[in-house]
């Protein structure tokens, strides 16, 4: 018996004319409420010590506090003196082997069950895959990979046209937009690699604009091939993602989306007000939802995220 391998094109869903996909963008905030958080401080410290050997004449040459104020991708740059590959193997291994506790698996499945057309994640970790697979192995994740278009070598490394078809009832498409720990060469760390990613994002965004306009003019459906497509044409809900100012690819897309895809929307859920960020988000017509009750100092993040998901259903 000949078993036909599923082609990527078979699982790419067409978006009917006049409709917009429902897209979720999530970051590491969805992992932080749980006990088994991925800890990378030790790797960063070792990288710093290797790149900045102590001078015997100076007794105080520890890791500077300012380093921990940077987002992880930039911590790696500063700690290694811009030799990020020096600690990528250890970082990828840490994210790859991270444990996902039972309560986190339940919560992650709730996210998937909300019914998004696509989930975009900046996380290198594999909480979605480990929560959906009854028995997780890297090989089983590889079997869920779908390559959605012909790729250059750089596009293949960055995963521009690669998603994971999750084994839930809706076969949700998961896109690791900044790479995955299963392929360390895909993990975007630092401005140099963000620059490479941004160049591919811009090229794909221009192609989407042209292709989508042609389909729209003739009243035809459109078939997304990349996470960039979903971000631009869809209604995007951002949850558990801090949207740091260093996320150059996302900020550029917000600007382009406003000018070229004005009928689509972005809603940014933020449990805490950040006036600096709000000034910029307002420029790009992003709707900000800040839900703080009274003067509460602590937030039950799982309950907070669950309330958002309930609304999005």
PyMOL commands that set and color helices and strands:
alter all, ss='L'
color gray80, all
select helices_A, chain A and resi 8-11+29-32+41-51+65-69+72-80+84-96+102-113+127-132+138-142+153-158+184-186+190-217+227-233+248-260+275-283+301-312
alter helices_A, ss='H'
color red, helices_A
select strands_A, chain A and resi 14-15+22-26+118-121+145-147+162-165+173-176+222-223+235-239+266-269+287-289
alter strands_A, ss='S'
color yellow, strands_A
deselect
rebuild
show_as cartoon
